[in-house]
């Protein structure tokens, strides 16, 4: 049990650290160039267990036509349809949108800069719980 405890503890420490790295990289998106775009497809997809919004859009950056599909980075998927329906409702087919374009890689774009706070929060909470479980496993006599 001690080895398993150390593994659980290590993963528990790593998850919040990864959330911090994700937050820093996502924060840069708000400094990206903002350009006009249009939604070309907007629907909810089901992978069998999870629902996710699928929003495709087109935009021009420095005279080049590009396509994107990220609402925001690290977007959580759920096993119920509601959150995906709400995301798709914000981006109906044909809607004019603001697209945030990475100046270093214009093919990298998002509609909502900053990443998904829900994903980072989930990683932090799960990580904290894993730290507690890991410590308990390490300290157990069995």
N, C-alpha and C positions, 0 to 999 in steps of 0.2 A: 503493500500500500504506500510505502514511502516514495517509491519511484513514481507511481501514478500521481501522488500528491505534488511532487516537484514539477511534473509535466503540466498538471492543471494550474499550478501556481505560475509557471512560466507563461502559459497562454493567457492567464488572467492579467499578468503585468503587460504583456505585449498588446492586447486589444486596446486599452486606453491610449497607449503610446501611438499605435496606428491611427487612432481617431484624431490625435493631435496633428500628426503628419497630414492626414486628409484635410483637416480644417485649414492648415496653413496653405496647402496647394489650392484648395477651393477658394480661399480668400482672395487669391490673385485674380480670379475671374472677374471680379468687379472692376479691375483696372483695364480689362481687355477692351478693345474697340467695339463700340456699339453700332450696329448697322441694321437697316430695315430688311425684313424677310417676310415670307408668306408661308402659311401652313399648307402642306400638300396632302397630308393624310393624318387622320386623328382617330384612334380607336383603342379599345381595351383588348389586350390579348391575354389568353389563359394558357399557361404552360402545363396544365393538368392539375396543379396544386396551387399555383400562385397567379395573381392578377397583376398586370403591369400596364401602365399607359404607354402607347406607342404613338409618338407624334413626330412626323417627318416635316421638314421645312426646307425651303430654298432661300438663298441670299446671295448677294454679290459683295465681294471684297476685293478692292483694288482692280476692278474691272473683270474679275473672274467669277463665274457662276459656280456656287458650291451648294452642297446639301448637308443637312445635319439631322440628328435624331435624338439628341440629349435634351431632355427638359432641364435636368440638373444632374450633376455627377453624384454617384453613389446613391441613387434613388432606391428607396426601400420598395419591396414588393410585398403584397399581403395575401393572405388566404381568403380574403373577402373582397368583393368588387368595389366597394364604396370609395376608397382613396383613389383608385385608378379612374373611376368615373368622374370624380371631382377634378382630377388633373386634366383629363381629356376635355371636360366642359370648358376649361379656361382657354383651350386652343382648338376652336372649331375649324373645320376645313375652310380654307380661303381667308382665314383671319390674318390681318397684318400683325407682325410680331417684331419685337426688338431681339436681335441676336447678338450675343457677346462672343467675339471672335478672338482667338489666341493669335497675337501678332507674330509669334514665332512659328506657329503651325496653323494657318487659316482653316485647315480641314477640321480642327478641333474647335467646337463651338457649343454653346449652351443657351437656353432661353432664360434660365433663372440662375444667375451667378451665386456662388456661395456654397454649393453642395447641399446635401440633405442632412439637416441637423438631426433628424430622427435616426438616421443610420449611425451618426457619431454618438448620440446619446445611448442608443441600444448597445453599441460596442463598449461604451464606458461602464454601463450598468452590468452587463454580462461579465465583463472583465473583473469588476469589483466582486461580484458573486463568486467567480472562479477563484479569486485570491482567497476568499474566506473558506471555500471548500478545500482548496489546496492546502492551506494552513491546517485545517482540521484533519485532513488525511495524513499530513506529515506528523502531526502531533498524536495521532491515534496509536494505540498499542497493538493493533490487530493487523 
